[in-house]
Amino acid sequence: MKNKLKLSLFFFSISIVVIALISSCHQKKNSVVMRDVDIMHQNEDELTKVIIYDVFTPPVASRIYVYSSIASYEAIRFTKPEAKSLAAELQGFNKMPQPEKGKDYNYTLAASKAFFTVVHKMVFSLDSLKDYEAKIDAQFKHELSPEVYTRSVSFGESVGKTVLARANVDGYIKSRGKARYIGSQEPGKWRPTAPDYSDAVEWCWNTMKPLAINHDVLENDLLRPIPFSLEPKSPYFQQVESVYALTRQLTNEQKQIAKYWDDNPFVVEHSGHMMFGNKKITPGGHWIGITSIACKKTNAGSVKTAKAYAATSIALFDSFISCWNLKYKYSTIRPINVINDHIDKDWQPLLQTPPFPEYPSGHSTITRAAATVLTKMFGDNFAFEDTSELKYIGMKRSFNSFIAAADEASISRVYGGIHYQLSVDEGVEEGKKVGDLVVKKLGI
């Protein structure tokens, strides 16, 4: 009897050990999956949620994406010894920290710390981010030795702080104290638009220090709008009439395209005396989402994924600067003002007009810049289903290439009644120029 009892206890003990080992293996396996490339994607996704919640303007959102993404890449790149620094090719960065030779690091943890070290200084709503970080942090603590954990965190924070040093002198802080831009009643010049008649946003964005392009590129930009004229046969007024005619006979497909690419964080819905914001992803955030889709479809590793986010966000950041430079250099009037004043006082565009000058189209500029970088990284005929908007507006669309997606985003602004065709075409030209410069600068 005693022997049977001992034997039973022995097998029971063995069972407990086996179960514990299996459980431990499962936990480690799941942790590794979480910490590989998925954490790069999840970090960006969590940031997008906060940018939407905090309602940052599109140019400011591009700034948040670019510095956090560069920080992430500059830490994770040490996973592959051949991966070169991007910051070293850009303007205004101090020398990036280097890991100690012969010491072990978890560069995924370091990249996450670098990413959020930057983000914490740039967004307002930190509670949800801190909850997410705590969960990831707990998993790293469980898997790593205290020495590797502490060393990795310290390295990531030092990378983040080095990136922030550049951000602190890029012109953003000085731009916050500028006077309001209320427009002009001069014919052809921008003035506030219905329904909220808001001041123009980020009118000093041309003073920001770009990363890949030089300021002489901005100063010598040859693009310019056609002269304002109310003469019926003038090139300008023909553009006005074209928008008016097109928007009165939009197909359902054209309406869907316009709404899909709206990406307007400024939209305010009016219902009687009630007003409420309809929060949306920014144009740059949409292309960060497309970057994620491309990386996942190709099973890109963590280093290439981080590089794709960084390179795309650099193109977005610099193209916003170049576009806003032209917008406020010429400060052109929006279609709604001209059409209401001179053609049809009751006409309304399909989309709500964003609060800044018309020429050139911001969507056209930044989408072509991003598409140029992604095309270089993933190929010309990269077919994909864009699900970036699915959880925000319940829509998705399919494209045969990044350029095809950018082209649709561009024409969507004409369908929406908020841009002229010329402004779209020249925005595409400006975006391609910036995208090509970014590709060359980074050696992609």
N, C-alpha and C positions, 0 to 999 in steps of 0.2 A: 504493500500500500504506500509506504514511504517512498519507494523507488518510483512508483507511478506519479506521485505528487511532485517529486523532484523533476521528473521528465516533463511533466505538464508545465511546470514553472519555467523550465529551460526553454521549451518551445515558445511559450508566451513571451519570454524576454527577447528571444530571437525575432519574433514577429514584430514586437515594438520597435526594435532596432531597424528592421527592414523597412517598416512603414515610415519611420523617421527619415531614413536615407532617401527613400523615394520622394517623400514630401520635400526634402531639402533640395534634391535634384530638380524637381519641378519648379521650385521657387527660384533657383539660380538660373534655370533656363529662361523662365519668364522675365527675370530681371535683365538678362543679357539682351533679349529682344527689345525690351523697353529702352535700354541704354544705347542701342546702336543707332542707326539712322533715324529711327522713329522719334527719338527725342529732339532731333533737329527740327523735324516737321511740327511736332507738338509745341515746341517753344514758339515758333512763328505763328502757329494757330492761336495760341493763348494771347499773344501780343495783338493779333488782329481783332480779337474779341474786345480787348480793352480800348483799342483805337476807335472802334465803332462806338463803344459805350461813352467814351470821353468826348466824342464828336470833334476830333482834330480836323483842321482843314487839310485838303489833299497835299499841299506842299509840306506842311508840318509833319504829316503822317509819313511822307517819304523820308524825311530826316530821321524819324524814329526807327524806321525799318533799316536805313542804311548803316547807321552807327552800330546798332545791335547786331546786325548780320555780319558786318566786318569783324566785330569783336569775337563772335562765335567762330568764324573761319580762322582768325589768327591764332586761336587756341587749338582747334581741332586739327589744323594742318600738320601738327607734329606727329600725328598718327602715321603719316607717310613722309619719310625723310625728304623725298623729292619735291614735295609740295612747297611752292614758293609763296612768300608773303605778298599779299595784294597791297597792303598799306604802304609798303616800300616803294610801290609804283605810283602812289597817289600823292596829292599835294597836302602838306601841312601836318603830317604825322611825325611824332618823335619815333625813335627806334623802338621796336616792339620788344617786350621781355622775352627771354629765352629760358627754356627749362634747364635745370642743372644736369650736366652730363653724368651718366651713371646712376641717376635716380629714377625710380618708377613713378609714373603719373597715370591717372585716368583722364585722358584728354577729352572724353565726352563730358565728364563732370566739369572739367576746366572750361570747356566751351559754353556749357550751360551757365556757369557762374559769370563768365565774361559777358554773355548775352544779357543776363538780368542785372548785372552791375550797371550796365548802360541804361537798360529800360527803367530801372527804379528812379533815375534822374530825369526821365523824360515824359512819364505819364502821370496821371493823377490817381486813378483807381487801382490801388495796389493790393487790396484785400484778396481778391480772387487769384491774383498772381502768386501771392505769398502762400496761399493754400496749396496751389499746384506745385510750387517749388518745394514746399515742406514734404510732400509725398515723394517727389523724386529724390530729394535729399536723404530721406529715411532709407530708401532702397540702396543708395550708394553707401551709406554708413554701414548697412547690413553686410554688404559684399566686400568692402575694402578694408584693409588694415588702417588703423588710426593714422599712421604715418603717411600713407599714400593718399588717404582722404584729405588730410590737412594740407599736404603739399599741393594737391590738385586744385583745391579751393583757393589757396593763396595765389597760385599761378593764374588761374582764371580771373580773379579779382584784379590782379596787377595788369593783365591785358585789358580788361574793361576800363580801368582807370586811365590807361594810356590812350585809349580811344576817346574817352571823355575829355581828355586834355585838348584834343583837336576840336571836338564839338563845342567846347567852351569859348573858342575864339573864331568860330565860323561866321559870326555876324548875327546869329539868331538873337542873342540876348539884347544887343543894341536895337534890333528891329522892333522889339516889343514896346519901346517907348515912343514910337513915331506917332505923328498926328493922324487923325482919321482921313480917309480918302473918300470924299463925297461926290466926286465926279464933276461934270461941267454941263452947262446949258448951251455951250457952243455947238453948232450943227455938226453932227457926225461923231461927237465925242461921247464917251461912256457916261451914263447916269444911272442911278439905282432903278431896279426893275421890280415889277409886280411879282408876287403879291405882298412882299414884306419890305421892299425898298431899302434893303440893307446896304450898309457901307461896303465898299470894295474890300476884299480880303487880301492880305499879304502883298500890299503894293510895294513893299521894300524888298521883296524876295530876290531881286536882281543884285542886291548888295551881299548876298550870301556867297561864301567862298566855295566854288565848285571843287569836286574831287579829282576828276579826270580831265575835264576841259579847262582851258585857260580863259581868263577874263578878256583877253584880246579877241577871242572867238566871239564873245558876246558883243564887244564894242564894234567889231567889224562885220557884224551880221548884215547881209545885204537884203534879207527879206523885208518886204514892206507891203502894206495893204493898198488896194486900189483907192484912188481919191474918192471921198464921199461926194455924192451928187444926187439930186432929186430929179434930174433930167430923165425922162422916161427911157431914152435910148442909151443912156450912159452905162458903162460896164458895171458900176456899182448898183444902180437901181435895177438892172437886169438880174443881179444876184438876189436882191430883195424880192422881186416878183417871182423868181424861181422858187424860193423858199415858201412863199405864200401859196403858190399854185400846188406845189408838191404836198404840203401839209394838209391841204383840203381834200386830197384824194389818196391818202395813205392806205395801203393794203394791210390786212391783219398781220402779215409777216413783217412788214416794215414797222408797224407799231410794236410788235414783240421785240424786234431788234433794238429799237430805241429804248424800250423799258429795260431790256436785259443789260445794256451797257450804261444805264443812267449813272449808277455809282455816285450819287450826289448826296453827301452827308448834310447838306444845307436844307434839304426839302422839309418844308413845314406844311402840314395839312390844315385846312381851314374848314370848320363845320359850324356855321352860325357864328356865335361869339367865341367858340372854342378853337384853340390852336394847339397842335401837338407835333413834335418832331417825329419824323419817320426815319429812324436810324438805318444807314446803309453802309456797306463797305466802300472804301475810297477807291478811285481808279488804280492807284498804286497797289492797294491791298488786293485788288482783283488779280493783278499780274503776279503778285507774290503767291496767290493761290494757284495760278497757272504754272508757276515754277515748281510748286509742290507736286502737281500732277505729272509734269515731265520727269521729275526725279523718280517718282514712284513707279511710273510706267517702265522706265529703263533700269529699275533696280539699282540706281546710283548709290554708291557708298556714302558714308558720312562726310568725307572730305569733299567729294564732288558736289554733294547736296549743299553743304555749307558754302562752297564756292559759287554755286548757281544762285543761291539766295543773295550773296554779297554782290556778285556782278550785276544781277538784275536790279537790285536796289540802288547801286551806283548809277546805272543808266537812268533809273527813275528820278533820283535826286538831282542829277545834273540836267536832265531834260526839263524838269520843273523850273530850274533856275533860268535856263535859256528861253523857255516859253514865256515865263513871267516877265523876263526882261523885255521881250517884244510886246507883250500885252500892255504894259504900263508905259512903254516908250511911245506907243501910238494911241492907246486908250480909246479904242473904237466902240461905237454904239452897238447894242444888240438888236437883232431882228424885231423883237417885240415892240421896241420903242418906235422904230421907223414904220413898221406896218400899222400899228395903232394910230400913229400921227398922220399918216399919209395915204393909207390904203383902206384899212378896215379897223375901226375903233373897237370892235368886239372880238377880233381875232385873238386866240390864245394858243400858244405852242403846246404840243403834246407833253413836253417835259417842262418842269419848272426851271427857269433861267437861273444859273448860278451867279453869285454876286461878284463878278469881275469882268473886265473888258473882253470883247469878242475875238479879236485877232491876235495870234492864230489859235486854232483849236487846241486846248490842253490835252484832251483825250488823244487826238491824232499824234501829237508830239510825243507824249510819254509812252503810248502803246507801241508806236513804231520803234522807239529807242529800246524798250524792253524786248520786243519781238526780235530785233536785230541781234541782241546778245544771246537770247535763247536759241535762235536759229544757228548761231555759230557754235553753241555748246552741244546742241542735240540734233542738228541737221535741218535741211531745207524742207523736206516733205514729212514733217512729224505730225501725223494725224492724232488727234486726241479729243476726248469728250471733256468739255469744260464744266465741271461741277462746282466751281468756286462759289457760285451764287445760290446753290441748291438750298442750303440751310438758312439763307437770309431772305430770298424772295421766291423760293420754290421753283426755280427755272434752271435749265441746263441747255447747252448747245454743243454741236460737234463741228470741228474744223479740220481741214486737211493740212494746215501748217500754222505756225505762229504768225506769219505775215497775213494769212487769210483772216485770222482772228483780229489782228490789229486793223486791217482794212475795214472789217465790219464795225469795229468800235468807232472808227473814224466817220463812216457814213451815217452811223446812228445819230450823230449830232445834227445832221441836216434833217433827217427824219423827225427828230425831236423838236425842230424849229428853233434851235438855239444858236446855230452857226450857219454861215454861208459856205458854199462849196469851195470857194477859193481859200478860205481860212482852214478848211479841212485839208486840202491838197498841200498847202504850204506848211501846215503843221506836220504832215507826214514827212516832207522834205527836211524839216528841222530835226525831227526825231531820228531819222536815218543818219543824219550828220552826227548827232550826239552819240548814237549807238555805235557807229563805226569808230568814233574816237575812243570810246570806252573799250571796245574790243582791241584796238591797237595798243592802247595804254596798258591794258592788263595782259596782253600777249595771249589772249584766249585762242 
